[in-house]
Structures are given as structure tokens and as C-alpha cells.
Amino acid sequence: MWASLSLLFSAFIWALGSVLSKRWQSEDIDPFSATAWQMLAAGLANLIFAVAVGDFSRVVWTARGIAAVWYLVICGSLIGYTAYIWLLAHVPTSKVSTYAYVNPVVAVFLGWLVLHEPVDAYIVAGSVIVIASVALVTTAKVRAKTQSEEMVAAD
């Protein structure tokens, strides 16, 4: 139950942070600095939570595990989150949020490419549906906005 609640709370906080960071963003703060402060705050909060409720007796540090952590730090956090913050400043939040649907498809592809994980027809079909849906939603929003702007211009 706690795991489900914490997952829901995390999703809520992420959405709230996305909306608020778009609203509070200024030209004086570059995306890399914003990312650094947000990562520092989140890292400290997660560390406190992990120490309070975590069980570190089962942690095993292997070379592969450490490499995976560094990959996540560099690609998933530094590069990915900096790009996300930059996009929030330059693109509507509704379009930026579509990354959440594409991320699992990218993860499956990377799992196949790097770890040689199996990919069957169902996974390929699901991936195609997800990517097509995101493309459809993204272009539909643009098209709908364009039509409403034309109606306003006609009046």
C-alpha cells in the first residue's frame, strides 16, 4: 500500500513541479543551473527517506551496477533533465509531457540494443501504437489550436 501511495504522490509532485517550473522560470536562470538545484534538493530528500526506511544490508556494488548508476546520472539525469527543463521554457507543457509515453519505448529499445533483451511482435506492436498515438496527439493539438486561431481571426 505504501509503495502505491508513494508512486501516486511522486507522479503528482512531478506534474506539479513541471507546471510550477514553467511558471517560475526566468531568463536569468539557465536550464543547467535549474537542473542542478532540483537534483540536489531531490537527492537530499531521497537520501533522507532511504536512510529512514531503507535496508542497506542487501546492497551489492558490482562494476555493472556502478556503470548503470553512472549511465543514469549522466544520460537520464544531467542530459535528460536539462533538456526537459529547457523544453519547459520553450514548448507548451502539454507537449513536453508526452515524453512520459515515449520513454518506455526508448527503454525497451535500449534494453534490446545493450542488454540483448528479447523483443517480440507484441512489444513492437505496442511501441508502434505508443509512438503513433503520441504523434497523433501532438499534431492534433497543433491542428486544433490552428483552427481556433482561424475562427478568432475570422471574427
Beta strands, then each sheet from edge to edge (+ up, - down):
end
